[in-house]
Amino acid sequence: MQTRRIAHFEVSAIGLGCMNLSHAYGVPPSAEQAERVLLAALDAGVTLFDTAALYGFGANEELVGRVLAPHRSRFTLASKGGLGGVRGEDGVLRRVIDGRPDSLRKSCEDSLRRLKTEVIDLYYLHRWDKQVPIEDSVGAMADLVRAGKVQAIGLSEVSAATLRQAHAVHPIAAVQTEYSLWTRNPEIAVLDACREIGAAFVAFSPLARAFLTGTLQDVGALDAKDIRRPMPRFAPDNYAANLQLLPPFVALAGEVGCTPAQLALAWLLHKAPHIVPIPGTTQLDHLHEDLGAADVALTPAQMARLETLIGQHNVVGPRYAPQATGEVDTENFAA
C-alpha cells in the first residue's frame, strides 16, 4: 500500500471510514461481519482507521476498540469529539454539537475508554460549535495533546478562515470534509489552505455515498432510517437526474481498466498528494476493490474529462438539507 503523511504519521494512501459498520446507512452488519471487515483492512495494509463518538452513539468506537486494540501498534487511530449523543429527559439520545472545553475533555476521556487505548493519534473537532469561539475549543484540544491523551488535532467541515484561526492556536494536522467528484466545495479554498499550513485533507464519502459506485439505482429502496433519505441529492427526482451523469463515467472506468469506485478514488489520489480518502464499506469484496484504486493510473486528459463529466455544474441538489447545512462551516455551493 502506498502511503501519505498526516502530521508525523505515515498512513496508507486509502484509509477506512468505520462509520457504516455501526451507523447511518440502514441496518448495520452483524458484529461478526464488522469484525471481519476491520481485520481484513488491517491485513490488507490499511493503517488509518477513522471513527467518532457520534457513530452509533459510541458503538462504533466500542467496536473499533474491541477488535483493533490488540493490534494498536499497527495503525493510526482517528476519532472525533464535539458531536455526540445526549440523553434527554425523555430518555432518548439525540445528536448534540458541544464544543465547550469541559465537554471536549469529557468526550475525549469517554472515547479513550471505548477505544481501549491510552492515546488517540488524531482527534478531530467533529463540528465547530458556533456558540463557542474556535480558539476555545482548539485550546482545550491542545490541552489534551499536552496531557498525552491526543497526538495530533484535526477539524471537520470547516472553512479556510476557521482553519487558519484554529491553526494560530495549535497546529492543525488534518481537515476532514466530504469530497468527491460530486461534492467539490473544498476546491474553493480549504484544499489550498491545508497545503499552505502543511495539513492533510481527509476526504469522507469519497464515493458520494454509493452514487459513484454505480450500484445505487433505486433510492426508494433505501432503509427508512438511512441518512441519505433527507439529503436533497437523493430525493427521487434529483437522483433520477443525477443518474444520467453515470453512463459516461462508467464508460471511462472501462477505458481506464478499473471499476467506477476505483476511478472515483483514483481521481482523489491524483488531485493532490496531501489528500487521503477514507471510503467505508461493510463488504469484504468492496474493501479490496476500494484499496485497488491506489494502483490505478490516470492521465491529465482523463482527470480533465472526469471533472467535466461530474461536478458542481451538473449535479442536481445540495448535499445537505437546510438544517444540516447550517451545522457546517464550509464554503457552500450546490455541488
KETORTOR-893086 format. One record per residue: residue in one letter; x, y, z of N, C-alpha, C in turn. Coordinates in steps of 0.05 Angstrom, whole numbers, padded with zeros to 5 digits, always signed. Layout:
N
AXYZXYZXYZ...
This chain:
335
M+00017-00024+00000+00000+00000+00000+00017+00025+00000Q+00011+00043-00018+00025+00069-00018+00018+00084+00008T+00034+00103+00015+00029+00118+00040+00028+00148+00035R+00015+00162+00053+00015+00191+00054+00018+00200+00083R+00023+00226+00087+00031+00235+00114+00009+00252+00126I+00003+00246+00152-00014+00263+00168+00002+00269+00194A+00009+00294+00197+00027+00302+00219+00053+00285+00217H+00061+00271+00238+00085+00254+00236+00078+00225+00230F+00053+00220+00224+00044+00193+00218+00046+00187+00188E+00057+00164+00181+00057+00154+00154+00034+00135+00152V+00013+00142+00137-00011+00125+00136-00016+00115+00107S-00032+00094+00106-00039+00083+00079-00053+00105+00063A-00048+00105+00037-00059+00126+00020-00090+00125+00020I-00102+00102+00025-00130+00099+00028-00136+00088+00056G-00151+00103+00072-00158+00094+00099-00185+00081+00099L-00195+00074+00122-00221+00062+00125-00238+00079+00143G-00261+00089+00132-00281+00102+00148-00299+00081+00160C-00300+00080+00187-00313+00058+00201-00342+00063+00207M-00352+00087+00201-00379+00095+00208-00401+00075+00202N-00401+00066+00176-00424+00050+00168-00423+00021+00178L-00403+00014+00195-00403-00011+00208-00422-00010+00233S-00431+00014+00240-00449+00017+00263-00472+00036+00259H-00472+00050+00237-00489+00075+00236-00493+00084+00208A-00515+00097+00203-00520+00115+00180-00535+00103+00157Y-00526+00080+00146-00538+00071+00121-00556+00047+00125G-00577+00050+00141-00595+00028+00145-00585+00010+00167V-00593-00015+00166-00586-00035+00186-00556-00042+00183P-00540-00038+00205-00512-00044+00203-00506-00074+00201P-00482-00082+00193-00476-00110+00192-00475-00123+00219S-00474-00149+00220-00471-00163+00245-00444-00156+00257A-00441-00161+00283-00415-00156+00297-00393-00173+00284E-00400-00197+00276-00380-00215+00264-00371-00204+00237Q-00390-00194+00221-00382-00183+00195-00366-00158+00198A-00374-00141+00217-00359-00116+00221-00330-00123+00230E-00327-00143+00247-00300-00151+00255-00284-00161+00232R-00297-00177+00214-00282-00187+00190-00272-00164+00173V-00289-00144+00169-00281-00121+00153-00257-00106+00165L-00258-00101+00191-00236-00087+00204-00210-00102+00202L-00211-00128+00208-00186-00144+00208-00176-00148+00180A-00194-00150+00160-00185-00153+00133-00172-00128+00123A-00183-00105+00131-00170-00080+00123-00142-00078+00135L-00139-00085+00160-00113-00084+00173-00093-00103+00159D-00102-00127+00152-00085-00146+00139-00078-00137+00110A-00096-00121+00098-00091-00112+00071-00073-00087+00069G-00065-00077+00093-00046-00055+00093-00058-00028+00100V-00084-00027+00108-00096-00002+00117-00084+00005+00144T-00074+00029+00146-00062+00038+00172-00075+00064+00182L-00098+00072+00171-00113+00094+00181-00142+00085+00185F-00151+00085+00210-00179+00077+00216-00192+00101+00229D-00215+00109+00218-00229+00133+00226-00256+00127+00238T-00261+00137+00263-00286+00133+00277-00294+00159+00290A-00314+00159+00307-00324+00183+00321-00342+00175+00343A-00344+00193+00363-00363+00188+00385-00391+00187+00375L-00397+00202+00354-00425+00203+00344-00434+00176+00332Y-00417+00161+00319-00425+00138+00304-00437+00116+00322G-00463+00112+00319-00476+00093+00336-00476+00102+00365F-00473+00128+00370-00472+00140+00397-00452+00124+00414G-00428+00120+00404-00407+00107+00418-00402+00078+00410A-00422+00066+00397-00420+00038+00390-00397+00032+00370N-00392+00051+00352-00371+00047+00333-00343+00047+00346E-00339+00066+00364-00314+00067+00379-00311+00041+00395E-00332+00031+00407-00330+00006+00422-00322-00017+00404L-00334-00018+00380-00327-00039+00361-00298-00037+00353V-00289-00013+00346-00261-00010+00338-00242-00017+00361G-00249-00009+00384-00233-00015+00407-00231-00045+00413R-00254-00058+00412-00255-00087+00418-00239-00103+00397V-00242-00096+00372-00229-00112+00350-00200-00104+00346L-00194-00078+00347-00167-00070+00338-00148-00063+00361A-00157-00060+00385-00139-00054+00408-00116-00074+00410P-00120-00100+00405-00097-00118+00406-00076-00113+00385H-00083-00097+00365-00064-00091+00343-00056-00062+00342R-00059-00048+00365-00057-00019+00366-00031-00008+00354S-00009-00023+00355+00016-00012+00345+00017-00012+00314R-00002-00024+00301-00001-00028+00272-00016-00006+00256F-00029+00013+00270-00045+00032+00254-00047+00058+00269T-00056+00079+00253-00061+00105+00264-00091+00107+00269L-00098+00115+00293-00126+00116+00302-00136+00145+00302A-00158+00149+00288-00170+00176+00287-00198+00174+00298S-00205+00193+00315-00233+00195+00325-00240+00225+00327K-00265+00230+00335-00276+00257+00335-00293+00262+00359G-00292+00287+00369-00309+00295+00392-00322+00321+00385G-00339+00330+00404-00354+00355+00399-00380+00351+00386L-00388+00327+00379-00413+00320+00368-00420+00291+00376G-00441+00288+00392-00447+00262+00402-00476+00260+00411G-00482+00239+00425-00509+00234+00435-00512+00244+00463V-00533+00259+00468-00541+00268+00495-00569+00258+00500R-00572+00246+00524-00598+00235+00531-00616+00256+00543G-00639+00260+00532-00658+00280+00542-00674+00269+00565E-00692+00286+00576-00709+00278+00598-00727+00255+00591D-00733+00252+00565-00750+00230+00556-00735+00205+00552G-00708+00205+00558-00692+00181+00555-00681+00176+00528V-00687+00193+00508-00679+00189+00481-00652+00203+00476L-00634+00189+00462-00608+00200+00455-00612+00217+00429R-00601+00242+00430-00602+00259+00407-00575+00271+00401R-00569+00275+00376-00543+00286+00369-00542+00316+00377V-00520+00323+00390-00516+00350+00400-00488+00359+00394I-00485+00383+00383-00459+00396+00379-00451+00410+00404D-00428+00404+00415-00419+00416+00440-00389+00419+00440G-00379+00443+00434-00351+00448+00433-00339+00462+00457R-00354+00462+00480-00344+00474+00504-00319+00458+00514P-00300+00472+00525-00275+00458+00534-00280+00435+00552D-00297+00438+00573-00302+00416+00591-00315+00393+00577S-00333+00398+00558-00347+00377+00544-00327+00362+00526L-00309+00376+00513-00289+00363+00496-00270+00345+00513R-00263+00354+00536-00246+00338+00554-00260+00312+00562K-00286+00314+00569-00301+00290+00576-00305+00272+00552S-00311+00284+00529-00315+00268+00505-00290+00252+00499C-00267+00264+00501-00242+00250+00496-00237+00227+00515E-00243+00232+00541-00239+00211+00561-00258+00188+00555D-00283+00194+00547-00302+00172+00540-00292+00157+00516S-00281+00171+00496-00271+00158+00472-00248+00140+00478L-00229+00149+00494-00206+00133+00502-00215+00107+00515R-00235+00109+00533-00245+00085+00546-00258+00066+00526R-00274+00076+00508-00288+00058+00489-00268+00046+00469L-00248+00062+00462-00228+00052+00442-00206+00034+00455K-00207+00032+00481-00187+00015+00496-00158+00023+00489T-00153+00049+00490-00127+00059+00484-00120+00082+00504E-00094+00087+00506-00085+00109+00524-00082+00135+00509V-00082+00134+00482-00078+00158+00466-00092+00155+00439I-00105+00177+00430-00117+00178+00404-00097+00193+00386D-00089+00180+00364-00068+00192+00347-00077+00218+00334L-00102+00219+00324-00112+00242+00310-00140+00247+00320Y-00144+00269+00334-00170+00275+00347-00182+00300+00334Y-00205+00297+00321-00218+00319+00307-00240+00332+00324L-00243+00358+00320-00268+00371+00328-00288+00365+00306H-00308+00349+00312-00326+00338+00292-00342+00360+00278R-00352+00379+00294-00365+00403+00283-00357+00426+00300W-00352+00449+00287-00348+00473+00303-00374+00482+00315D-00374+00484+00342-00397+00494+00356-00396+00524+00354K-00415+00535+00339-00414+00564+00333-00421+00582+00357Q-00429+00569+00379-00433+00584+00404-00408+00586+00420V-00386+00573+00411-00361+00574+00425-00339+00583+00406P-00323+00603+00413-00301+00611+00395-00283+00587+00388I-00276+00585+00363-00259+00563+00354-00233+00562+00370E-00223+00585+00379-00199+00586+00394-00202+00572+00421D-00226+00573+00433-00230+00560+00459-00231+00530+00455S-00246+00520+00435-00247+00491+00430-00220+00480+00423V-00205+00493+00406-00179+00483+00398-00159+00485+00422G-00163+00506+00438-00146+00508+00462-00149+00484+00480A-00174+00475+00484-00180+00452+00500-00167+00427+00488M-00168+00425+00462-00157+00402+00448-00126+00402+00451A-00115+00426+00450-00086+00429+00454-00078+00420+00482D-00095+00425+00502-00090+00415+00529-00090+00384+00529L-00106+00372+00512-00107+00342+00511-00080+00332+00499V-00069+00347+00480-00043+00340+00469-00022+00341+00491R-00022+00363+00505-00002+00367+00527-00005+00346+00549A-00029+00336+00553-00034+00316+00573-00027+00288+00563G-00020+00285+00537-00012+00259+00526-00036+00242+00519K-00060+00253+00518-00083+00237+00511-00089+00237+00481V-00077+00257+00467-00081+00260+00438-00054+00268+00427Q-00048+00258+00402-00022+00264+00390-00024+00288+00370A-00046+00289+00355-00049+00310+00335-00079+00318+00334I-00083+00343+00325-00110+00354+00325-00120+00358+00296G-00145+00352+00292-00158+00357+00266-00184+00372+00269L-00195+00382+00247-00221+00395+00246-00237+00382+00224S-00263+00383+00227-00281+00372+00207-00301+00393+00198E-00306+00394+00172-00326+00412+00160-00322+00441+00168V-00298+00452+00164-00292+00480+00170-00283+00494+00145S-00287+00520+00145-00278+00538+00123-00248+00543+00126A-00236+00554+00105-00208+00561+00105-00203+00582+00127A-00221+00601+00130-00217+00622+00150-00216+00610+00178T-00235+00592+00184-00236+00580+00211-00211+00562+00215L-00203+00549+00194-00178+00533+00196-00155+00549+00204R-00152+00572+00192-00129+00589+00198-00131+00600+00226Q-00155+00607+00235-00158+00616+00263-00150+00594+00282A-00158+00570+00277-00151+00548+00294-00122+00542+00294H-00110+00543+00271-00081+00536+00268-00064+00556+00283A-00074+00581+00286-00059+00601+00302-00057+00594+00331V-00076+00577+00340-00076+00568+00369-00059+00543+00373H-00061+00524+00355-00046+00499+00356-00045+00487+00328P-00023+00475+00320-00021+00464+00293-00043+00444+00287I-00056+00448+00264-00078+00431+00255-00065+00411+00236A-00068+00385+00242-00055+00364+00226-00072+00355+00202A-00098+00358+00205-00116+00348+00183-00143+00362+00184V-00155+00364+00161-00182+00374+00159-00198+00351+00145Q-00221+00344+00156-00237+00324+00144-00264+00336+00134T-00269+00332+00109-00293+00343+00096-00302+00324+00074E-00327+00325+00067-00336+00309+00044-00323+00320+00019Y-00313+00301+00003-00300+00309-00023-00301+00286-00042S-00312+00291-00065-00313+00272-00087-00319+00287-00112L-00322+00273-00134-00328+00287-00159-00354+00303-00157W-00373+00293-00141-00399+00307-00140-00401+00326-00116T-00381+00328-00100-00380+00348-00078-00353+00361-00079R-00352+00385-00090-00327+00398-00096-00321+00423-00079N-00337+00427-00058-00334+00450-00041-00305+00456-00032P-00290+00435-00024-00263+00440-00014-00245+00454-00034E-00252+00453-00060-00235+00465-00080-00236+00496-00079I-00256+00507-00065-00258+00536-00064-00234+00548-00049A-00227+00536-00026-00205+00548-00010-00192+00528+00009V-00207+00509+00019-00197+00492+00041-00173+00475+00032L-00175+00463+00008-00152+00447-00001-00126+00463-00002D-00128+00487-00013-00104+00504-00014-00094+00512+00014A-00113+00518+00032-00106+00526+00059-00092+00503+00073C-00101+00479+00069-00088+00455+00081-00060+00453+00071R-00056+00456+00045-00029+00454+00034-00011+00475+00045E-00021+00499+00048-00005+00521+00058+00005+00517+00087I-00012+00505+00104-00004+00502+00132+00008+00474+00137G+00009+00457+00117+00021+00431+00120+00002+00410+00132A-00024+00415+00129-00044+00396+00139-00053+00377+00117A-00060+00352+00125-00072+00333+00106-00101+00340+00102F-00112+00332+00080-00141+00334+00075-00152+00306+00073V-00169+00299+00092-00181+00272+00093-00209+00273+00082A-00213+00259+00060-00238+00261+00045-00257+00239+00053F-00280+00248+00066-00300+00228+00073-00321+00227+00051S-00336+00205+00050-00356+00200+00028-00343+00204+00001P-00320+00192-00004-00306+00196-00030-00320+00182-00053L-00339+00164-00046-00354+00151-00067-00382+00162-00069A-00386+00186-00058-00412+00200-00060-00434+00183-00048R-00429+00171-00026-00449+00155-00011-00461+00134-00030A-00444+00121-00046-00450+00099-00064-00458+00108-00092F-00464+00134-00096-00471+00143-00123-00450+00136-00143L-00425+00142-00137-00403+00138-00156-00395+00109-00160T-00406+00091-00144-00401+00062-00149-00419+00052-00172G-00441+00066-00177-00460+00057-00198-00479+00036-00188T-00477+00028-00163-00493+00006-00153-00520+00015-00140L-00522+00041-00134-00547+00051-00122-00564+00064-00144Q-00584+00048-00152-00601+00058-00174-00628+00066-00164D-00638+00054-00143-00666+00059-00133-00665+00070-00105V-00667+00096-00102-00666+00108-00075-00692+00102-00060G-00712+00093-00073-00737+00085-00060-00733+00061-00043A-00712+00045-00048-00707+00021-00033-00690+00025-00008L-00681+00050-00004-00665+00056+00019-00681+00051+00045D-00667+00042+00066-00680+00038+00092-00692+00064+00102A-00713+00062+00117-00727+00086+00127-00709+00103+00144K-00689+00092+00157-00671+00107+00174-00645+00114+00161D-00642+00108+00135-00618+00115+00121-00614+00145+00120I-00590+00155+00127-00586+00184+00128-00587+00197+00101R-00586+00182+00079-00588+00194+00053-00617+00203+00046R-00637+00192+00059-00664+00198+00052-00671+00228+00053P-00662+00243+00074-00668+00272+00074-00648+00289+00058M-00628+00277+00046-00609+00293+00031-00620+00300+00003P-00620+00325-00004-00633+00333-00029-00624+00319-00054R-00599+00312-00055-00589+00298-00080-00601+00270-00083F-00611+00259-00061-00622+00232-00062-00653+00233-00063A-00664+00257-00065-00693+00258-00070-00698+00246-00097P-00720+00231-00100-00724+00215-00125-00720+00230-00151D-00732+00254-00154-00729+00268-00179-00700+00278-00183N-00688+00288-00162-00660+00297-00165-00642+00273-00171Y-00646+00251-00157-00628+00228-00161-00632+00217-00190A-00656+00217-00199-00660+00208-00227-00644+00225-00246A-00644+00251-00242-00628+00268-00259-00598+00263-00256N-00589+00258-00231-00561+00253-00227-00552+00226-00239L-00570+00207-00239-00563+00181-00251-00555+00184-00281Q-00565+00205-00294-00559+00209-00322-00530+00216-00326L-00516+00224-00305-00488+00230-00307-00470+00206-00307L-00481+00183-00298-00464+00160-00294-00454+00145-00319P-00470+00141-00340-00461+00125-00362-00434+00133-00374P-00428+00158-00380-00402+00165-00390-00380+00161-00369F-00386+00164-00344-00367+00159-00322-00360+00129-00321V-00380+00112-00323-00376+00083-00323-00360+00075-00348A-00366+00088-00370-00351+00082-00395-00322+00089-00392L-00316+00111-00379-00288+00119-00376-00274+00100-00357A-00288+00090-00337-00276+00070-00320-00268+00045-00336G-00285+00038-00355-00278+00015-00373-00254+00021-00390E-00251+00045-00399-00228+00053-00415-00202+00051-00398V-00204+00060-00374-00181+00060-00356-00174+00032-00347G-00194+00015-00346-00190-00013-00337-00194-00017-00308C-00213-00002-00296-00219-00005-00268-00249-00003-00264T-00258-00006-00239-00286-00003-00233-00293+00026-00229P-00319+00034-00230-00326+00061-00224-00317+00071-00196A-00319+00054-00176-00310+00062-00149-00280+00067-00149Q-00265+00050-00163-00236+00055-00164-00229+00080-00179L-00245+00087-00200-00240+00111-00215-00244+00136-00197A-00266+00135-00181-00272+00158-00164-00250+00162-00143L-00240+00140-00132-00219+00143-00112-00192+00151-00124A-00187+00140-00148-00162+00147-00162-00161+00176-00169W-00184+00188-00176-00186+00216-00182-00177+00233-00157L-00186+00225-00134-00178+00239-00109-00149+00236-00104L-00138+00212-00107-00109+00208-00102-00092+00224-00121H-00102+00228-00145-00086+00243-00165-00089+00273-00162K-00110+00283-00147-00114+00311-00145-00092+00325-00130A-00082+00313-00108-00061+00325-00093-00049+00304-00073P-00023+00307-00067-00010+00287-00050-00018+00289-00021H-00032+00310-00013-00039+00313+00015-00068+00304+00020I-00081+00291+00000-00108+00282+00003-00108+00252+00010V-00123+00245+00031-00126+00217+00039-00156+00210+00040P-00166+00194+00021-00194+00186+00022-00199+00164+00042I-00222+00164+00054-00229+00143+00074-00256+00131+00067P-00258+00115+00046-00283+00102+00039-00291+00083+00062G-00317+00078+00064-00326+00059+00083-00341+00037+00069T-00342+00013+00081-00357-00009+00069-00364-00029+00090T-00383-00046+00084-00390-00068+00102-00383-00095+00088Q-00372-00094+00064-00368-00118+00048-00338-00122+00042L-00329-00146+00045-00300-00152+00040-00293-00147+00011D-00310-00155-00008-00303-00151-00036-00301-00121-00043H-00318-00105-00031-00317-00076-00036-00292-00065-00023L-00284-00075+00000-00260-00065+00013-00236-00069-00005H-00233-00093-00016-00210-00098-00033-00211-00083-00059E-00236-00080-00069-00239-00063-00093-00230-00035-00089D-00238-00023-00066-00231+00004-00060-00200+00007-00058L-00188-00011-00044-00159-00009-00040-00143-00012-00066G-00155-00025-00085-00143-00028-00111-00140-00002-00126A-00155+00019-00118-00153+00045-00131-00126+00057-00129A-00111+00049-00109-00084+00060-00106-00066+00053-00129D-00073+00033-00144-00056+00024-00166-00066+00034-00193V-00087+00050-00193-00099+00060-00218-00084+00086-00226A-00074+00086-00251-00060+00110-00261-00079+00125-00280L-00080+00152-00276-00096+00169-00293-00079+00190-00307T-00085+00195-00332-00070+00216-00347-00083+00243-00341P-00069+00265-00346-00081+00292-00343-00106+00295-00359A-00107+00283-00383-00130+00285-00400-00154+00270-00388Q-00149+00247-00376-00171+00233-00363-00181+00248-00338M-00163+00260-00323-00171+00276-00300-00189+00299-00309A-00182+00312-00331-00198+00334-00341-00225+00325-00350R-00226+00302-00363-00251+00291-00372-00270+00285-00349L-00258+00273-00328-00274+00267-00304-00287+00292-00292E-00272+00313-00291-00283+00338-00279-00304+00351-00296T-00304+00345-00322-00324+00354-00340-00350+00338-00337L-00346+00311-00333-00369+00293-00332-00386+00298-00307I-00374+00302-00284-00389+00305-00259-00377+00327-00242G-00394+00346-00234-00383+00368-00218-00405+00388-00211Q-00397+00410-00199-00417+00430-00190-00434+00441-00212H-00425+00438-00237-00441+00449-00259-00464+00432-00267N-00465+00406-00259-00487+00390-00268-00499+00371-00248V-00489+00370-00223-00501+00354-00202-00526+00369-00192V-00548+00355-00189-00573+00367-00181-00578+00364-00151G-00581+00387-00137-00588+00386-00109-00564+00391-00091P-00568+00406-00069-00546+00410-00049-00541+00384-00034R-00518+00382-00021-00511+00357-00008-00526+00353+00018Y-00534+00374+00032-00548+00372+00057-00574+00388+00056A-00593+00380+00072-00618+00395+00077-00610+00420+00093P-00628+00440+00093-00621+00466+00106-00611+00464+00135Q-00623+00447+00151-00614+00446+00179-00586+00435+00181A-00580+00414+00166-00553+00403+00167-00533+00423+00155T-00541+00437+00134-00523+00457+00122-00515+00478+00142G-00534+00486+00159-00528+00506+00180-00509+00497+00201E-00504+00470+00203-00486+00460+00223-00457+00460+00214V-00452+00463+00188-00425+00461+00178-00414+00489+00172D-00388+00491+00172-00375+00517+00168-00358+00515+00143T-00370+00508+00121-00355+00505+00096-00365+00525+00076E-00348+00532+00057-00357+00548+00035-00377+00532+00019N-00401+00543+00015-00422+00527+00004-00429+00535-00025F-00435+00515-00041-00449+00519-00066-00462+00493-00072A-00478+00492-00093-00496+00469-00097-00482+00442-00097A-00458+00441-00108-00445+00415-00111-00419+00414-00097
